[in-house]
């Protein structure tokens, strides 16, 4: 059985912290998980996933990400019978919004000039 989509529980400008639930093992103990991420793309472009974690923990902090960028994340489980299908993806965006607009200029002092 494929795992449920991962859950994003913390984020910064350059990291996303991810955790996931244990799926059904279908009779053989789960030995590891594989977590992948890709930059979210629009317009039907196929994302290029890369592995960011393989191991037996059910959480991972994805590091070295770009600020203000949306990523899609998925996970699969592995047991002695092979690798599960990938979970549905979840989308998360790192922090890093541009600064807010400055206050409009104010006139502090005005003088008139006589010719």
Secondary structure, 3 states (H helix, E strand, C coil): CCCCCCEEEEECCCCEEEECCCCCCCCCCCCEEEEEEEECCCCCCCCCCEEEEEECCCEEEECCCCCCCEEEEEEEEEECCEECCCCCCEEEECCCCCCCCCCCCCCCCCCCCCC
